[in-house]
């Protein structure tokens, strides 16, 4: 018996000389707990985030990775995956998957370490999942890269759902697995990297990464496809949108809504051709880039927020803070209507109430720390609290809200000036006669 085992048994013996079975049981449990891996990048979304809209985190038709492996609702795509692997082997004139297994087996433990939960699949099940899911994603992106949106009819019909499902935090494969499978299945005329076609797919348009080496390097370091999307969404943003003369920290909840800002004299303006999260405020004008709300917008941003909330690094939570800022601007459908009329929100859902609900509920259970837009929010509030700005806003609202109102006020001013002039002339005439 080893010294370690002897010491352990000694600790489990109480004063009467008998072993404490509860202690033995607890220590056995503790030995079964695996250490936390710094490689964790694929997480199950916490309940506090899921409860507002659980469907936003679950696949509709395509299950990828171990978390949703074998889901009944995704059985149809399981058959399509198998056909995809068969097509891949035929394209490469290969009779079996034997060539791929040594590479995948060497990556198995590293891939398992990417998942925050212990994966209970056997080695054979895990390797099969990596090969089948990975080959499907690689071949699907390859077809998209070759044909763009002009793919076969069967895929075009489910393209929106596939894009949605591939952006779920729980529905990911490690990107290094996808890169390896892509390189192993390349044709002689394929010269681009997987990230080139992946970026085209997630952004909807070709992106020339050769012109931006920094972005290419960052994308190469992505952990999975959702992380790659997050990198694209946040690349180029500064560490903080500083406002000169603003230093005091404020709570996110103290931000005024869009309607309240207009009442206080702040002008809301759509900023075109700018980064989505690059919000600016200057001279009473709040410039917000155009935000399009579509069918899968909520799911996309919920999963980007979930990734920021679960990751272990201390990077800036750009997406979380941006959606928190927009949530402050939108309290009701009236705020959505105002932002829509100003061209800031493009509502493809048609119902302003639904859009307001999306923004109001997306922050449930979200932790906001070191608010990215803190300086802008404080400066906006300082502007709104100045009496001169409030008075000017009231003047514009009550007397200059339309051309006719402006003409009426102008006519009244002219009449007042004429009356004053007439009075002065009359007084001067009386003095002269005296």
Secondary structure as UniProt FT lines:
FT   HELIX           3..11
FT   TURN            15..16
FT   HELIX           21..31
FT   TURN            38..39
FT   HELIX           47..50
FT   TURN            51..52
FT   HELIX           54..57
FT   TURN            67..70
FT   HELIX           72..74
FT   HELIX           75..91
FT   TURN            92..93
FT   HELIX           98..113
FT   HELIX           123..147
FT   TURN            148..149
FT   HELIX           153..165
FT   TURN            166..167
FT   TURN            169..170
FT   HELIX           175..184
FT   TURN            188..189
FT   HELIX           194..203
FT   HELIX           209..211
FT   HELIX           213..220
FT   HELIX           225..234
FT   TURN            235..236
FT   TURN            244..245
FT   HELIX           252..254
FT   HELIX           258..263
FT   TURN            264..265
FT   STRAND          267..271
FT   TURN            276..277
FT   STRAND          280..282
FT   TURN            283..284
FT   STRAND          285..289
FT   STRAND          291..293
FT   TURN            295..296
FT   HELIX           297..310
FT   HELIX           318..329
FT   HELIX           333..341
FT   TURN            342..343
FT   STRAND          345..347
FT   HELIX           352..361
FT   TURN            362..365
FT   TURN            372..373
FT   HELIX           374..385
FT   HELIX           387..399
FT   HELIX           403..433
//
